[in-house]
Amino acid sequence: MIIISGLLALIGVILALPTLSDLVSVLRSAVRRRRDSTERPGELPRILFLVPAHDEEVLIAHTVASLGSQDSPPARRPVVVIADNCSDRTADIAAEAGARVLVRQDAERRGKPYALQWALAHIPIDDYDAVVVVDADAIVDRGFARALAAAGPLQDKAWQTFNDVRNQGENALTRMAAVFSAARAQFINALKHRVGVNVPLANGLCLGREVVRRHGWNAL
């Protein structure tokens, strides 16, 4: 009887381990948030939105407008569009929408990685706490900048934000894409982060100033 009781107790402990692990994670997260909140200054972090764009005259104004309507002071989150080897009116439209525009022409080094590497070499990174890379056809949620600020300090962190599908209910394909996006962000990436595995960075990635300073942006 004693042996059976011991085995049942052991099984109970084993089954409770995931719950205990979750409890420890919650406690650690709460302590980390409390510590971060005491370290974070009163001002919101300075976030640079960097938008590489190649012939995006149709959609670039919508992207810049969504970044311009962020629920945070404009001086704390400037928008810079890299008009990369464009043959259309991307640069003009982006400027009219309120973005600062950097025009790049390089027939040999073409593509987003080279555009970002070039732009980061021309931007005083010390003026910002973090850089967020946004695709030129993306619409950014109005609370995005403040949500990032709540995760601060940002200088030494790299974040992958949630990429959703805007037209989820349009057809079966968009509904399936929305399910995959949610599963990737809320389950797969969260699980990778929890066990200490690197999470791939894509549209909406946020790189802290010190991360960029240490590692740079390698276009190769």
C-alpha positions in Angstrom: 0.0 0.0 0.0 2.9 2.3 0.9 4.5 1.5 -2.4 1.3 2.3 -4.4 0.9 5.5 -2.5 4.5 6.5 -3.3 4.0 5.7 -7.0 0.8 7.7 -7.2 2.6 10.6 -5.5 5.4 10.4 -7.9 3.0 10.3 -10.9 1.3 13.3 -9.5 4.5 15.3 -9.2 5.5 14.4 -12.8 2.1 15.5 -14.1 2.4 18.7 -12.1 5.8 19.6 -13.5 4.4 21.5 -16.6 2.1 23.5 -14.3 5.0 24.3 -12.0 7.1 25.3 -15.0 4.3 27.6 -16.2 4.0 29.1 -12.7 7.8 29.7 -12.6 7.6 31.3 -16.0 4.8 33.6 -14.9 6.6 34.7 -11.8 9.9 35.3 -13.7 8.0 37.3 -16.3 6.3 39.4 -13.6 9.6 40.1 -11.8 11.2 41.0 -15.2 8.4 43.4 -16.0 8.7 45.0 -12.6 12.4 45.4 -13.0 12.1 46.8 -16.6 9.4 49.3 -15.5 11.8 50.7 -12.9 14.6 51.0 -15.3 12.6 52.5 -18.2 12.6 56.3 -18.3 9.3 58.3 -18.4 9.7 59.0 -22.2 8.7 56.4 -24.7 11.6 54.8 -26.5 12.8 56.3 -29.8 11.8 53.8 -32.5 12.9 54.2 -36.1 10.6 52.7 -38.6 12.6 51.6 -41.7 10.7 50.7 -44.8 12.6 49.2 -47.8 10.6 49.8 -51.0 11.1 48.8 -54.6 8.5 50.1 -57.0 5.8 50.2 -54.4 3.9 53.3 -55.6 0.5 51.5 -55.3 0.8 50.6 -51.6 3.5 52.7 -50.0 1.2 55.5 -49.0 -1.0 53.1 -47.0 2.0 51.8 -45.1 3.4 55.2 -44.3 -0.1 56.4 -43.2 -0.4 53.5 -40.8 3.0 54.3 -39.3 2.1 58.0 -39.1 -1.1 57.2 -37.2 0.7 55.4 -34.3 -0.6 56.1 -30.8 2.6 57.7 -29.7 4.4 61.1 -30.2 5.6 61.4 -33.8 9.0 62.6 -32.6 9.6 59.3 -30.9 8.9 57.1 -34.0 10.1 58.7 -37.3 9.5 56.9 -40.6 12.2 56.4 -43.2 11.4 54.9 -46.6 14.3 53.5 -48.6 13.3 54.0 -52.3 15.6 51.2 -53.6 16.3 51.1 -57.3 12.8 52.4 -58.1 11.5 53.2 -61.6 8.2 54.5 -60.4 6.9 57.3 -58.1 7.5 55.4 -54.8 9.9 58.1 -53.4 7.5 61.0 -54.3 4.4 59.3 -52.9 6.2 58.2 -49.7 7.4 61.8 -49.1 3.9 63.2 -49.8 2.6 60.7 -47.2 4.9 62.1 -44.6 8.0 59.9 -44.6 11.6 60.8 -44.9 12.9 59.2 -48.1 16.4 57.9 -48.8 16.9 57.2 -52.6 19.3 54.4 -53.5 20.5 53.4 -56.9 22.8 50.5 -57.2 22.5 48.2 -60.3 24.7 45.5 -58.9 23.6 45.2 -55.2 19.9 44.9 -55.6 17.3 43.7 -53.0 16.1 44.4 -49.5 19.2 43.1 -47.6 21.5 45.5 -49.5 19.0 48.3 -49.1 18.8 47.9 -45.4 22.6 47.6 -45.1 23.1 50.8 -47.1 20.4 52.7 -45.1 21.8 51.7 -41.7 25.2 52.9 -42.8 23.7 56.3 -43.5 21.5 56.7 -40.4 22.9 57.8 -37.0 21.8 54.7 -35.1 22.7 56.3 -31.8 19.7 58.6 -32.2 17.3 55.7 -31.6 16.7 52.9 -29.1 15.6 50.4 -31.7 15.0 50.0 -35.4 11.8 48.3 -36.8 11.8 47.0 -40.4 8.4 47.1 -42.0 7.5 45.8 -45.5 6.3 48.4 -47.9 2.9 46.6 -48.4 2.2 46.2 -44.7 -0.5 47.9 -42.5 0.8 48.4 -39.0 -1.6 48.4 -36.0 -2.1 51.7 -34.3 -0.9 50.4 -31.0 2.3 48.8 -32.3 4.8 51.4 -31.1 3.3 51.5 -27.6 3.2 47.7 -27.4 6.9 47.7 -28.2 7.6 50.4 -25.6 5.9 48.1 -23.0 8.5 45.4 -23.8 11.4 47.8 -23.2 14.1 48.6 -22.6 14.7 47.8 -26.2 18.4 48.6 -26.8 19.7 45.1 -26.2 16.8 43.1 -27.6 15.6 41.6 -30.8 11.9 41.0 -31.3 9.8 39.3 -33.9 6.3 40.9 -34.0 3.0 39.3 -35.0 2.3 39.3 -38.7 -1.4 38.8 -39.3 -3.5 38.6 -42.5 -5.6 41.6 -43.1 -8.2 40.1 -45.4 -8.8 36.9 -43.3 -12.4 36.3 -44.5 -11.9 36.9 -48.2 -11.5 33.3 -49.2 -10.3 29.9 -48.0 -6.7 30.7 -48.8 -6.6 33.8 -46.7 -8.4 32.1 -43.9 -5.8 29.3 -44.0 -3.0 31.9 -44.1 -4.4 33.6 -41.0 -4.5 30.3 -39.1 -0.9 29.5 -40.0 0.2 33.1 -39.0 -1.5 32.8 -35.7 -0.1 29.3 -35.0 3.4 30.5 -35.9 3.4 33.6 -33.8 1.4 32.4 -30.8 2.6 28.8 -30.6 5.7 27.9 -32.6 7.7 31.1 -32.0 6.5 31.3 -28.4 7.7 27.7 -27.8 11.0 28.3 -29.5 11.6 31.4 -27.3 10.6 29.5 -24.2 13.2 26.7 -24.8 15.9 29.1 -25.9 15.8 28.4 -29.6 16.3 31.2 -32.1 13.1 32.6 -33.7 13.4 33.6 -37.4 13.1 37.3 -38.0 10.7 38.6 -40.7 8.5 41.6 -41.5 8.1 43.8 -38.4 11.3 42.7 -36.8 12.7 45.0 -34.1 16.4 45.3 -33.4 17.7 47.2 -30.5 20.4 49.8 -31.1 23.1 47.8 -29.3 22.2 44.7 -31.3 22.7 46.6 -34.5 25.9 48.1 -33.2 27.4 44.7 -32.2 26.3 42.7 -35.2 25.5 45.2 -38.0 23.4 44.2 -40.9 25.0 41.6 -43.1 23.5 41.5 -46.6 25.2 38.3 -47.7 
